[in-house]
Amino acid sequence: MSYPILVLTTGGTIDKQYFDALSEFQIADSMVTTILRTARVTQPFRVVELMRKDSLELTDTDRAAVRAAIAEAPETAVVVTHGTDTMVETAAALADLGGRTIVLVGALAPARFAESDAAFNLGMAFACAQAAGEGVYITMNGTVFPAGAVVKDRSVGAFVPKG
């Protein structure tokens, strides 16, 4: 049975764009809908752009907004695009939202880059949202982690089991 997936975007590297005139990256329009259409996704989905922030700039108020959007949504399968630096903290803020499968996902290279991991990671998150049981997960680079059992290891640029 097919059920809709809510995709909440918060910003992060997945949606960054390089602005040459400024010689810097900034978060631009979300690439999520483009990625899903390019992949010919037939699973019903709804995309809601909550914010455009680097995850290092996210506050407890922002995390509360993510939580409220999920709590108020009719969908029980939720994908949250998020910057990788504080993804674990946001996942913890969502831990006790019952009755849902919530998957946080991001990218280590912007979706606009040819060699980005964004499309693959988003596909993994979509699959996880449909197949995993109730709870909060982080999926990055081919691995699905229960949210409370993962950390970002900056020395290797990857998410690894907590421990």
C-alpha positions in Angstrom: 0.0 0.0 0.0 1.3 3.4 -0.9 1.2 6.2 1.6 2.5 9.8 1.3 5.9 10.9 2.6 6.4 14.3 4.1 9.7 15.8 3.2 10.8 18.8 5.4 13.7 20.8 4.3 15.9 22.7 6.7 18.9 23.6 4.6 22.4 22.2 5.0 24.9 21.2 2.4 22.4 19.3 0.4 20.9 22.6 -0.7 24.0 24.8 -0.9 25.0 26.6 -4.0 28.3 28.3 -4.8 28.0 32.0 -5.5 31.1 33.0 -7.5 30.7 36.7 -7.0 30.8 36.2 -3.3 33.3 33.3 -3.4 31.2 31.4 -0.9 28.5 28.8 -0.5 25.0 29.8 0.5 21.8 27.8 1.0 19.6 28.2 -2.1 16.2 26.8 -3.2 15.8 23.2 -2.1 16.8 20.6 -4.7 14.6 17.9 -3.1 11.7 18.2 -5.6 14.1 18.2 -8.5 16.0 15.2 -7.3 12.7 13.2 -6.7 11.3 14.2 -10.1 14.6 13.3 -11.9 14.5 9.9 -10.2 10.9 9.5 -11.4 9.6 8.8 -7.9 6.1 7.6 -8.0 5.6 7.3 -4.3 3.3 10.2 -3.2 5.2 13.0 -1.4 4.8 16.5 -0.1 7.7 18.9 0.3 7.6 21.7 2.9 10.5 24.1 3.1 10.8 25.0 6.8 14.0 27.0 6.7 17.3 27.6 4.9 20.0 27.2 7.4 23.4 25.7 7.9 22.9 23.1 10.6 25.5 24.9 12.8 23.1 27.9 12.9 20.1 25.8 14.0 18.8 26.7 17.4 16.5 25.0 19.9 13.7 27.1 18.5 14.4 25.8 15.0 14.4 22.2 16.3 11.1 22.9 18.0 9.7 24.1 14.7 10.8 20.9 13.0 9.2 18.9 15.8 5.9 20.9 15.6 5.7 20.5 11.8 6.1 16.7 12.2 3.6 16.5 15.1 1.0 18.5 13.1 1.4 16.6 9.8 -1.0 13.9 8.8 1.8 11.9 7.3 3.4 9.2 9.4 6.5 8.7 7.2 8.7 11.8 7.3 12.1 12.6 5.7 14.0 15.7 7.0 16.8 17.1 4.9 19.4 18.5 7.3 23.0 19.7 7.5 25.2 16.9 8.8 27.0 18.8 11.6 24.0 18.9 14.0 21.8 16.2 12.6 22.3 14.0 15.7 21.1 16.8 17.9 17.9 17.4 15.9 17.3 13.6 15.8 17.4 13.6 19.6 14.9 16.4 19.8 12.5 14.2 17.7 13.1 11.0 19.6 9.8 10.8 21.5 7.4 11.6 18.6 5.6 8.3 18.5 3.6 6.8 15.7 5.9 7.9 13.0 9.0 6.9 11.0 11.3 9.9 10.8 14.4 9.8 8.7 17.1 12.6 8.8 19.3 12.8 5.8 21.9 15.2 4.3 24.8 15.3 2.0 28.5 15.8 2.3 28.6 17.6 -1.1 25.8 19.9 -2.5 23.1 18.3 -4.7 24.0 20.7 -7.4 27.5 19.1 -7.7 27.9 16.3 -10.3 29.7 14.1 -7.8 27.3 14.7 -4.9 26.0 12.0 -2.5 22.7 13.9 -2.2 20.5 11.9 -4.6 21.6 8.6 -3.3 21.2 9.6 0.3 17.7 11.0 -0.4 16.7 7.8 -2.1 18.0 5.8 0.9 15.9 8.1 3.2 12.8 7.5 1.1 13.3 3.8 1.2 13.9 3.9 5.0 10.8 6.0 5.6 8.7 3.2 3.9 10.4 0.1 5.2 11.7 0.9 8.8 9.6 0.6 11.8 8.4 3.5 14.0 11.3 5.6 15.3 13.9 8.1 14.3 16.7 7.3 11.9 19.7 8.9 10.3 20.7 7.5 6.9 23.9 8.6 5.1 26.1 7.0 2.5 24.4 3.6 2.3 23.9 3.0 6.0 20.8 3.4 8.2 21.4 4.2 11.9 18.9 4.3 14.7 19.2 8.0 15.7 20.5 7.5 19.2 23.2 5.1 18.1 25.2 7.3 15.7 27.7 10.2 15.7 29.4 12.1 12.9 33.1 11.4 12.9 34.6 14.6 11.4 38.0 13.0 11.1 36.7 10.5 8.4 33.8 12.7 7.1 31.2 10.0 7.8 28.6 8.9 10.3 29.6 5.9 12.4 28.1 3.9 15.2 28.2 5.5 18.6 30.5 3.9 21.0 
